[in-house]
Amino acid sequence: MRANVGDRLVVEGHTDTEHRREAEVLEVRGEDGSPPYLVRWADGHEALTYPGPDAHVVPRGL
């Protein structure tokens, strides 16, 4: 997985009761765009995250 600042991190829900979550990538701390990422979730919470296999990156502007 590769990301740049300003991209969106999308995490799909694991069950039918969990909703998709989206966050803005604020910092990329790994080499060459790899995790971990400092993100801001839609509720304003900021966290350092290592995305799992249920996550994908949407480039800024798409």
Backbone torsions as a table, in degrees:
resi	resn	phi	psi	omega
1	MET	NA	136.4	178.9
2	ARG	-130.9	140.1	178.9
3	ALA	-143.1	161.6	174.3
4	ASN	-127.4	158.4	176.0
5	VAL	-57.0	133.8	-179.4
6	GLY	97.2	-17.0	175.6
7	ASP	-68.9	166.5	175.7
8	ARG	-108.3	136.5	173.1
9	LEU	-100.1	123.5	-178.7
10	VAL	-114.5	125.9	178.2
11	VAL	-115.6	118.0	-179.4
12	GLU	-75.2	149.2	177.6
13	GLY	-67.4	148.0	-179.7
14	HIS	-83.7	-26.3	-178.8
15	THR	-133.9	175.0	-179.9
16	ASP	-70.9	-11.8	177.7
17	THR	-96.7	-11.2	176.7
18	GLU	-95.9	135.6	-179.0
19	HIS	-97.2	160.0	174.6
20	ARG	-61.9	140.1	177.5
21	ARG	-117.5	142.4	178.6
22	GLU	-128.9	145.5	179.2
23	ALA	-142.0	153.8	174.0
24	GLU	-93.1	134.9	177.5
25	VAL	-79.2	118.4	-179.4
26	LEU	-95.5	-36.4	179.1
27	GLU	-145.1	145.8	173.2
28	VAL	-112.7	115.8	-174.6
29	ARG	-102.2	-9.9	176.9
30	GLY	-89.0	172.3	179.0
31	GLU	-78.0	142.5	175.0
32	ASP	54.4	36.4	176.3
33	GLY	84.9	8.2	-178.8
34	SER	-87.6	162.5	179.6
35	PRO	-63.2	161.2	11.9
36	PRO	-83.9	160.8	179.2
37	TYR	-121.6	138.8	167.8
38	LEU	-90.7	121.8	-175.5
39	VAL	-126.3	158.4	171.7
40	ARG	-116.1	114.6	179.2
41	TRP	-73.5	164.6	-176.7
42	ALA	-57.7	-28.0	180.0
43	ASP	-83.0	2.4	178.4
44	GLY	94.5	-9.9	179.5
45	HIS	-70.1	133.7	175.8
46	GLU	-106.7	140.3	-177.8
47	ALA	-154.5	152.5	172.2
48	LEU	-87.4	128.8	-175.2
49	THR	-135.6	146.2	170.4
50	TYR	-112.2	98.3	-174.9
51	PRO	-61.5	144.0	177.7
52	GLY	-92.7	-171.4	-176.9
53	PRO	-69.2	-12.8	178.6
54	ASP	-90.6	9.2	-177.9
55	ALA	-112.8	153.3	173.0
56	HIS	-147.6	161.4	-178.1
57	VAL	-105.1	134.0	174.2
58	VAL	-110.0	118.3	-178.2
59	PRO	-60.4	148.7	178.0
60	ARG	-56.1	138.0	178.3
61	GLY	93.0	-7.8	178.0
62	LEU	-101.9	NA	NA
